[in-house]
Amino acid sequence: MAKNEKRVHVTLECQTCKRRNYITTKNKVNDRERIEIKKYCRWERVHTMHKETR
């Protein structure tokens, strides 16, 4: 496999306001499930759960 084939770009969506706030990368070999990260939402002005979207 080439260097960039293992990592894919994913978009994170805020669970309260439903806006897509962040773009990050994840290793699709090690992390098959959708990721959930607690991150800052600038529209809600608090830390909320952000879930991976497709």
Contact map, one row per residue, 1 for C-alpha under 8 A:
111011000000000000000000000000000000000000000000000000
111111000000000000000000000000000000000000000000000000
111111000000000000000000000000000000000000000000000000
011111110000000000000000000000000000000000000000000000
111111110000000000000000000000000000000000000000000000
111111110000000000000000001110000000000000000000000000
000111111000000000000000111100000000000000000000000000
000111111100000000000000111100000000000000000000000000
000000111110000000000011110000000000000000000000000000
000000011111000000000011110000000000000000000000000111
000000001111100000011111000000000000000000000000000111
000000000111110000011111000000000000000000000000011110
000000000011111001111100000000000000000000000000011110
000000000001111111111000000000000000000010000001111000
000000000000111111100000000000000000000000000001111000
000000000000011111000000000000000000000000000001100000
000000000000011111100000000000000000000000110000000000
000000000000111111110000000000000000000000000000000000
000000000000111011111000000000000000000000000000000000
000000000011110001111100000000000000000000000000000000
000000000011110000111110000000000000000010000000000000
000000000011100000011111000000000000000000000000000000
000000001111000000001111100000000000000000000000000000
000000001111000000000111110000000000000000000000000000
000000111100000000000011111000000000000000000000000000
000000111100000000000001111100100000000000000000000000
000001110000000000000000111111100000000000000000000000
000001110000000000000000011111110000000000000000000000
000001000000000000000000001111110000000000000000000000
000000000000000000000000001111110000000000000000000000
000000000000000000000000011111111110000000000000000000
000000000000000000000000000111111100000000000000000000
000000000000000000000000000000111110000000000000000000
000000000000000000000000000000111111000000000000001110
000000000000000000000000000000101111100000000000001100
000000000000000000000000000000000111110000000000111100
000000000000000000000000000000000011111000000000111000
000000000000000000000000000000000001111100000011110000
000000000000000000000000000000000000111110000011110000
000000000000000000000000000000000000011111001111000000
000000000000010000001000000000000000001111111111000000
000000000000000000000000000000000000000111111100000000
000000000000000010000000000000000000000011111000000000
000000000000000010000000000000000000000011111100000000
000000000000000000000000000000000000000111111110000000
000000000000000000000000000000000000000111011111000000
000000000000000000000000000000000000011110001111100000
000000000000011100000000000000000000011110000111110000
000000000000011100000000000000000001111000000011111000
000000000001111000000000000000000001111000000001111100
000000000001111000000000000000000111100000000000111110
000000000111100000000000000000000111000000000000011111
000000000111100000000000000000000100000000000000001111
000000000110000000000000000000000000000000000000000111
